[in-house]
Amino acid sequence: MNVGKQIRTIRESKGISQSWLAKNAGISQPALCQIERGTKNPSLQIGAELARLLDCTVEDLLAEE
């Protein structure tokens, strides 16, 4: 399961920039980049906030391709 890949896929499909998403989620852009690359996992709170901003569920972020 690659949460970061799902975040990137959903973010890009909605035309949301990485910098906008990071800023509004309260994390740095480099931190979001690490999450999307899979080198860092988001906390449950950050995952929930990313899901809210991406207008999806946490389960959508955890979905297998």
N, C-alpha and C positions, 0 to 999 in steps of 0.2 A: 504494500500500500504506500503510495507516494502522495502525501497530503500536499506537498509543495507543487507537484505537477498539476494536481487538480485545481489548486488556487490559481496558478498561472493560466491554465486553460480557461477557467471561468472568467477570470479578470480580462483576459484578452478577448474573449467572445463578447464581453460587454463593453469593450472599448475603453476600459479604465486603465490609467497609467499606474505604473508601479509606485511612482513618487506620490501620487494622489492617495492611493490606497494606504501606503505606509503612514503618511501624515495623518490621515483621518482615523487610522487604527491606533495611533499613538506610539508607533515604533519607527525606527530609522529605516531609510530606504535600503541601506546595506543589510540590515536585519531581515527585511522582507526578501531581499535577493537570496540570502542564505536559506531562508525557508523554502523559497521556490526551487532552489537548486537541490534541496534535500540534505544540506549539510547541517541544518538546525531544524528542530521541531518546534512549532508554536505551542505556547501554553494553552490550556483550555480556554482561559479568558481571551487571549489574543485570537484563537481559532474562532470563538463565538463572535467576536467583534468583526473579524474578517468576513465571516458568513453573513452577518447583518449588513455590512457594507456592500457585499456582492449580491445581496438579495437572494440568498440560498440558505440551505440548512447546514448544520455542522456535518450531518450525515452525507450531504452532497460532497463535502470536502474529503470525506473518508472513503468515498465510493471507489471501487476498483474500476478500471477502464473496461 
